[in-house]
Amino acid sequence: FSRGLGISPDVAYYVRDVVITQKKNRFCTWEDLHLLDATLVILSRLPNLTQLTLDGLWFGAPTKTSSAASSITRHTFPSVRSLTISTCAFHEFTDVQNLCSAFPVLEAIRFDGIWWGQWTVEGRHRRTNVVPPLTDKSALRWKEIVLGSCFSRNVVIEWLLESLSENTVRSLRLPLIG
């Protein structure tokens, strides 16, 4: 696709909706993170991209020199108005927040199956480090929010209450989760 854009750059103006998905039943590797970063570089070159879906992706863990979402925050997606993040794993909640900050005109967001934190299975218990939410009130101006299953809906809701500008949300969907 990158080569195609190099040959015919006008094609970039016709792309409006992109779905990036990981093959099901396959464990993610560090190679996948490199591929994800390369994909985000290409997507940041699409001036009319308005809808993006990230499904089944692993955003990795931080290294000594960079955070897990540093590849995300290097890019800005100024035309994306609708973002769906489903069945994705992040190192910590601040990586989810940093991802959202890469979309300055975002109006609609859908979270479903989002997991974060360092956790291990010990019997049936999970252990995690939950990071307190950021509190930049000018950051989020979302009109539509769908909050499905998450590692901790409470952390997401606290972040939204602290970060959303007043009078912006017109639709909030919190489906019941069994």
Secondary structure as UniProt FT lines:
FT   HELIX           2..7
FT   HELIX           9..14
FT   STRAND          17..21
FT   TURN            24..25
FT   HELIX           30..43
FT   TURN            44..45
FT   TURN            47..48
FT   STRAND          51..55
FT   TURN            68..69
FT   HELIX           70..73
FT   TURN            78..79
FT   STRAND          82..86
FT   STRAND          89..90
FT   HELIX           93..101
FT   TURN            104..105
FT   STRAND          108..112
FT   STRAND          114..116
FT   STRAND          121..122
FT   TURN            123..124
FT   STRAND          125..126
FT   TURN            137..138
FT   STRAND          144..147
FT   HELIX           153..163
FT   TURN            166..167
FT   STRAND          171..173
//
